[in-house]
């Protein structure tokens, strides 16, 4: 029997605030809707995923879903029941898992429990027990509620397509908050299975913050280094770490020859597995002649964040006899932190000499060695 996951993404998400419905907002490196689709599309017992969207949300859905195979988005209606009915009309008979787009994480074990339970009933829903004391009232407590038989109902919810169609017709397309209530109102048998805290719905900003923390906890740490050298040539000042430092000579390079920013750029690109500065900004390209190296570093930062990466720390050692870096250290750290969008205490700048040895010891140029630590999604 064909199993279809039908993700309902037609809401406005008004309780979250902002102009963009929450299902289309970016959570980590992709939209909330994309997370919900990926969680179900990857399950071996699910044959296809379809998505129900709101009126006028076609462009938002296309951008949020990218190239995911969900067929043509189905246009929903004014209420949840209308949207679910529209989705069911586009499906063949079989099993359907109705899921909220605002629940981006669905553990595969929950799907297995639902499909197994559906063999014994007309429907199956994941639930969690209520842990808090319950009461009735508004400004004051009027009475207490026995929580021993209270359950919190989550999605996805599993049904036979024909049973859910019948329930919607029998109970009427009322403003139900979920499909289990429609099934029960139609006199059908809905079983419960163990839910999961990962299925919590995104409703408020605190829910959003919690989901971001869950995503970040899954990231793995990566560290890479970068190295750059430029020779002295022409008059000063010297551009280091995004600031001009007084010196009688400047540095020679196709861009502004900022060895510090170049080394940090390469370290970030390396940690993200995105090549090196030369592959993104070839020195043979005339458009980069004399360019401010902060442009290169901002580009690397954008690439890392597009991949869902978080920059934790950068460290750079300047290798030169002159100029002295110490008096300018904090100004460099502040400038680099600003470019990276991180705190100043996440940036370290050190300096050393080669005790008169080599090209830096002879005062022929400056070298910089950088390291960057980032966190990224585990792509295994």
N, C-alpha and C positions, 0 to 999 in steps of 0.2 A: 504494500500500500504506500502510495506516494506521501511523503511528509514534507510539508511546506511551512517555513517560518514566515509569518506575516507581521512585519514590523510597522506599528502605527506611529507615524511621524507627522501628523496633521495639526498638532497643537500649536498655540502661539507662545507657550512658555512664559507667560506674562509675570508669573510670581518670581521668576528669576531676575527680572528687570533687564533693561537694555533693549536695543532695537532689533537684535537678532534672536529669533527663537532658539531656545537652548539646544535643541537637537542638531542645529547647524553650527553652533559655536565650536571652536577648536578646543579639544582636551588633549594636551600633549601634542603630538605631531599630526593628529587628524581630528575630524569632527566627531561629536558624540554619536551621531547616526552611523558613521563609518565603524566606530568601535562596536556598536550593537550588531551591525551586519556581519563584521568579521567574526565575532564570538559565535554566531550561529552558523554561518556559512562554512566554518571549519569543522563542524561536527559531522562525523561519518554517517550518522543516521538521518541527517537532514538532506533532502534531495534538492531543494531550491529555496531561495529567499526572495520575497517580494516586499515592496515598501509602499505604504499609503501616505501620501503627502497632502498638505493643505492647498486650497485654491491660491494660485499665484506663486507657489513655492518651487516651480519647475527649475528655475535657474539656481536657486539655493541647493536643491537636491542634487542637481548635476555636479555642482562644484564640490559638495560634501561627499558624494559617493565616488567621484573620480571614475575609474574604469571598472568598478565592481560589477559583477554579473548578477543583476537583480531584475532584469527585464525593464520594461517601461514602467516608471512610477505610476501608481494608481491614484487617481484624484479622490480625496475623501470628501466628507460632508460637514454639516454644521455641528454635529455631535459625534462623540466617540462611536456610538452604536451605528450611526450613519457611515462613518469611515470604515468600520469593521465590515459592515454589510457590503460596501463597495468592494472591499478587498476580497470577500468571500465570493462575490459574483464573478471575479476574474479567475477563480480557482476551479479545478476539477475536484470531484469527490476524493476523499482521502483523509489524512490527518493534518490538522493545522495547529501550529504553535503561535498564539497571539502574544506579541511582545511589545512593550513600551520602548520607543526609541530613547527615552530619557533614562533607561537603565543600561548603561554602556557595557557592563561586565556580566557575562553569564557563564558560570562554571559548567563545563560539559557534563559533570555528574548530575546536575539538576535536570538537564534534558533527558538523560537516561532514566532517571527516576520517574519523570512525567510520562514518557512513552511506555515504560513498563506498567505503570499504574493504569493507563488508559485502556489496557486490555481487560480491566475489571470494572470499568465504569463508563459513564457518558462523558466525563471530563476529569481533568486532574490539574491541580494548582499547587504551586510551592507556597509554603506558609512558614512563619516563624512564631514562636510563642511570645506572648507579651510579658516582659520582665518587670515593667513598672507597675506601681499601684495605680488603679483606675478609679475615677470618680466622675459623677455627673455634676454639672454646675457651670457657672460663668464667672461671676464676680466672687462667688463663694461656693463651697462644696455643699451640694444638696443631698447627695447620697453616694454610697460607695458601690462599685461594680465588681462582681466576682470575676477575676481575671483567669480563673482556671480553665474556662472554656473559650477564652478570647484568642483569636488568631490574627496575625498580620498577613494579608494575602499579597503575594508578589506576582510578577510575570517573569518568564513566559507561562501561558496557560494552554494546556493541550486539550483538543476536542476533535471529534469526528466532524468533518465539514458539514455534512447533512444535518447533524444534531444541532450544531450552532446556528445554522440557517433556520431550522425549525424553531429554536428558542427565541431568536430575534423576531420571527413572525408571531409566535404565540404570546410572548411577553410584551411585544411592541418595542419599537426603537426608542425607548426612553433614554434619558440622560444617565445611563449607567456608568459608573467609574471603572468597571471591568466586566469581563464576559461571564465570570463565574456567577455573578448576581443575576444575570439574565437567564442563565441555565437553571439556577435554583428556582427562580420565579416561574419558569416553565415546567417545573416539576421533574427535572432531570437530576441524575445522580452525579455529584461532583466529589471526587476523592481528593485527599490532601497528601502531599509528600513533603519531605523536609526541604525547606528553602535554604537560602544562603545570604549572609550579610553583604556579600559582593553585589547582590541584586538590588541594593537600596536605590531608590529613585532620586534623580537630581531635581530638587524642587527649590531649594534656597542656596544662597551663596556658601553657607557652611557645608552643604552637601557637595558643592563644587570643589571646595577646598579639600574635603576629605578624599574625593576621587583623584584629584591631582596628587595628593600625598600617596595614594595607593599606586598610581602610575610611577611616580618617582622612586618608590621603594623597589620596583621591579628593574630599574635601570642598573646597568653594570658600569663599573669605573674603567676609564681608559686614560692612559698617559702617553704622551709622545713629546719628542724634542724638536727643536728647530735651531738652525745655525745660519749665520750670515756674516759676511765680511765686505767692507768697502774701504777703498784707499783714500787717503787725503789728497785733495786737489782743489786749487782755487781758494778764494778768500772765505773766511768764516761768516756766520757762526756755523756750529755743527747741530744738525737736527737729530736728537736722540729721544726716544720715548714720546714722540709727538710734540716736543717743545724745542725751542732754539736755545742752545747753550753757547755763551761767548767763547770763541776760540779764534786763533789767527788763521786757521785753515778750515775749510769745509770738507765734506766727503763727496766723492765722485760716484755717480750712479745714474741709471736711466731715469729713475724717479727722484725723490728727494734723498735717497740713500740712507734712510733711517734704519740702521741695522737692528735696533731693538724691536721696532714694530714688525720688521720683516721676519725676524726670528720667532716672535710670538705668533705671527700669522701662520708660519709653517708648522709650528707646534700644534696649533688648533686644527689646522687642516689634516695633519697627520693623525691626531687623536680620533678624528671623525672618519678617517679612511677616505679623505676627499682629495688626495693628490697633494701638490705643493704650490707655492705661490707662482712659480714660473708657468705652470699649466693653466692657471686662471688669468694671469697677467703677464703674457710673454714680453720679455724686454725688447723684442724685435718690433713690437706694436708701437707705432709713434704716438698713439693717444695717451700712453702712460709716461711720456717724457716729462720729467719734472713734477709728476703727480704727487700729491700729498699721500703718504703711506697710510694715513688713517683710513683712507678709502679701502685699501686692501684688507686692513684688519676688520673693518665693519662688514665687509663682504664675507669674510671667514666666519664672523660671529653669526651673520644671518643664515649661512649654510648650516652651521651647527644647530641652530635653533629650529630651522626647517626640518631637520632630522630628529627633532624632539630632544636634542641635547641640552644639558645644563652645564655651564662653565663653573667649576668649583674653585680653581686656583691657577694662577700663572706665576712663573718665576723666571727672571732673566738676569744673567750675569754679563756685564759689560767688561770686555777685555781690552784695556788701553792704558798707556802711560799717562796720556793727557787727552782731553780735559778731565778734571776731577769730577766724578759723578756725585759724590756725597752731598754737596750743597744743593743739588738739584733733584735728589732722590724722591722726596715727597711730591714735588711738582710732577715728576714723571709718573709716579704711582697714581696720582689723582687723575692725570690725563688718560692714562691707559684704562683705569677703572671706568671712567666716563665712556670711553669708546666701547668697552666690553659690556657695559651695563651691569657691573657688579660693584661690590663695596671695595673701598680702598684697601681694607685689611685682607682682601683676597688677591692682592698684587704684591709681589716682592721684587725689588730691584737691588742687585748687588754689583760690586765692581772689584776687579782684581787687575794686577799687572802680570807680565811674564818675566819680571826681573831682568829687563833689558834684552831678553832673548827673542828671536824671531822677528817677523815684520811688525808686530805691535810693539815689541821692545825697541825696535829701531825708529819708532814713531812714523811708520809708513801708512798706518791705517788703524781701523777699529774693528773688532769682532764682537759678536754677541751670541750667547748660547741660552736658549729658552726651553722651558718645559711647561706643559699645560695638562691639567687634570680636568676631565669632563666626565659626565655620566650620560649614557645613551641607552636606548631600548636594546634588549637582548634580541637579536634577529634570528636566533636559532629556531 
